[in-house]
Amino acid sequence: MSLATVVETKELIQTVIFALVAGIGVTAIFSVGIWGAARFVDLSQEDRRAAALAAGVAAAVALLVVMAAIVVGVIVMTSK
């Protein structure tokens, strides 16, 4: 009679590490988006158009990356 494996330790550790990295990474990128949006508003009010454009682009790119991470997460969750 063999004992059943209750917990796959390797897979559990891998899941925890990936979740931690993804959580910290997406949070950091989202914070860059917030920073970029706030800087865009501030720089626009100061009539610094080039810097405001750069901050706006940074905010838009960060938003797109966060949305892509959400889509990838949903695809991974539904494919297993």
N, C-alpha and C positions, 0 to 999 in steps of 0.2 A: 504494500500500500504506500503510495507516495503522497507527500504533503503538497497541497496546493499553494501556489505563491499568492499571498494576499496582496502584497504591495510590490510593484516593480520599482525597486529603489532607483535604478539608473534612469528610468523614464520619469520618475517623480522629480529627481534632482534636475534633470534636463528641462522639464516643464517650469520648475520654479525659477531657474536661471533665465530662461527665455522670457518669462513673464516679467521678471524684475528688469531686465534690459529693455524690453519693449515699453514697460510702464515709465521708466525713467527717461528713455529716449523720446517718447511721444510727448511727455510732459515738458521736457526741455524745448522741444521744437515748438510746441504750442506757446510757451512763454516767449520765444523769439517772435512769434506772430503777434502777440499782444504788445511787446516792446516796439515792433515795427509800426503797428497801427498807431500807438501813442506818439511815437516820434514823427510819424507822418502828419498827424494833426498839429503837433507843436511846430514843426518846421514849416508847414503850410501857413500858419498864422504869422510866422516871422518872415514870410516871403522868401524862403530859401528853397526854391523849386527843385533844384537838382538833388539836394540832400533829401528833400521830402519824397521825391520820386524813388530814390534808392531805398528809403525806409519802407515805402509802400510796396515796392517789389519784394523786399525781404518778408514783409507781412503776407503778401499773396503767395509766395513760394512756400512759406511755412504752413499756411492754411492748406495748400494743395498736398503737401507731404503728410499732414495729419489726416486729411480725408483719405489719402491713399492707404495709410496705415490702418484706418478703420475698415476700408474695403477689404484689404488683405486679411485682416483679422476675422471678418465675417466669412470670407471664402474658406479660410482654414478651419474655422469652427464648424461650418456646414458640410465640409468634405470628409470629415472623419466620423 
